[in-house]
């Protein structure tokens, strides 16, 4: 049985870029950002904004929602680690998401 390969958002972007054979500078030019910024994104030392994520999805032919999910899952994981939380936070958050969505839907009606 093979294990699912887990990568951080930056590692995933680097892997996409390298698998297409595109140099960092060319992808950065397509994003209209400095190559050093893209390098920081790939090293997870600087988060991308939503516009960069959307452009990355377009450049690499990826589903935009999948890339956003990859990014947000990193942010959540880093935040939980930062406060020494555990996966129980995710279980509570899932319940709260359902509750908040329900509240918003009730406000619309």
Secondary structure per residue as TSV (DSSP state, phi and psi in degrees):
chain	resnum	aa	ss	phi	psi
A	1	X	-	360.0	132.0
A	2	X	-	-94.2	143.9
A	3	X	-	-87.3	147.3
A	4	X	-	-68.0	133.9
A	5	X	-	-79.2	122.3
A	6	X	-	-104.6	127.4
A	7	X	-	-130.7	152.0
A	8	X	-	-73.5	167.4
A	9	X	H	-56.7	-47.9
A	10	X	H	-61.0	-43.7
A	11	X	H	-62.6	-38.6
A	12	X	H	-63.7	-43.7
A	13	X	H	-64.6	-43.7
A	14	X	H	-60.7	-42.9
A	15	X	H	-63.2	-42.4
A	16	X	H	-60.5	-45.9
A	17	X	H	-62.9	-47.4
A	18	X	H	-67.3	-34.9
A	19	X	H	-68.7	-23.9
A	20	X	H	-91.9	-6.0
A	21	X	T	74.6	16.6
A	22	X	-	-87.5	130.3
A	23	X	-	-70.6	153.1
A	24	X	H	-53.3	-43.3
A	25	X	H	-63.5	-34.9
A	26	X	H	-72.2	-39.8
A	27	X	H	-66.6	-42.9
A	28	X	H	-59.1	-40.6
A	29	X	H	-63.6	-40.9
A	30	X	H	-65.1	-31.2
A	31	X	H	-82.8	-12.4
A	32	X	T	61.9	43.8
A	33	X	S	-132.1	164.5
A	34	X	-	-69.4	140.7
A	35	X	H	-56.3	-32.5
A	36	X	H	-65.3	-32.8
A	37	X	H	-67.3	-43.8
A	38	X	H	-62.2	-39.4
A	39	X	H	-59.7	-41.0
A	40	X	H	-66.6	-37.8
A	41	X	H	-63.0	-44.2
A	42	X	H	-66.0	-27.8
A	43	X	T	-92.3	4.4
A	44	X	T	63.0	26.0
A	45	X	S	-100.7	-5.0
A	46	X	S	-146.5	125.0
A	47	X	-	-77.9	143.5
A	48	X	-	-80.0	158.7
A	49	X	-	-88.9	173.0
A	50	X	H	-63.9	-33.4
A	51	X	H	-66.0	-39.8
A	52	X	H	-64.9	-41.5
A	53	X	H	-60.9	-43.7
A	54	X	H	-62.7	-42.2
A	55	X	H	-65.9	-39.1
A	56	X	H	-61.4	-41.7
A	57	X	H	-58.9	-42.8
A	58	X	H	-67.0	-46.0
A	59	X	H	-59.5	-43.0
A	60	X	H	-98.5	7.0
A	61	X	T	62.4	37.7
A	62	X	-	-102.6	156.4
A	63	X	-	-70.6	125.0
A	64	X	H	-56.4	-44.4
A	65	X	H	-63.6	-35.5
A	66	X	H	-65.3	-42.0
A	67	X	H	-66.9	-39.2
A	68	X	H	-63.1	-40.3
A	69	X	H	-61.6	-44.1
A	70	X	H	-58.5	-45.4
A	71	X	H	-65.1	-50.1
A	72	X	H	-64.3	-36.4
A	73	X	H	-63.5	-36.5
A	74	X	H	-61.4	-48.8
A	75	X	H	-59.4	-42.1
A	76	X	H	-65.9	-45.6
A	77	X	H	-61.0	-46.1
A	78	X	H	-61.5	-40.0
A	79	X	H	-66.0	-42.9
A	80	X	H	-63.3	-43.2
A	81	X	H	-63.8	-40.9
A	82	X	H	-57.9	-38.1
A	83	X	T	-99.6	14.0
A	84	X	T	58.2	35.5
A	85	X	-	-82.3	-175.6
A	86	X	-	-139.1	-175.6
A	87	X	T	-65.1	-15.3
A	88	X	H	-61.6	-28.5
A	89	X	H	-57.5	-40.5
A	90	X	H	-64.9	-38.0
A	91	X	H	-64.8	-43.4
A	92	X	H	-67.2	-42.1
A	93	X	H	-60.9	-39.5
A	94	X	H	-61.2	-41.8
A	95	X	H	-64.6	-40.2
A	96	X	H	-68.1	-35.7
A	97	X	H	-60.7	-47.6
A	98	X	H	-58.7	-43.6
A	99	X	H	-63.5	-47.0
A	100	X	H	-64.0	-42.0
A	101	X	H	-62.2	-42.7
A	102	X	H	-61.6	-43.6
A	103	X	H	-61.5	-44.3
A	104	X	H	-64.5	-40.4
A	105	X	H	-65.2	-36.8
A	106	X	H	-68.4	-34.0
A	107	X	H	-68.2	-29.3
A	108	X	H	-72.7	-26.5
A	109	X	-	-94.7	360.0
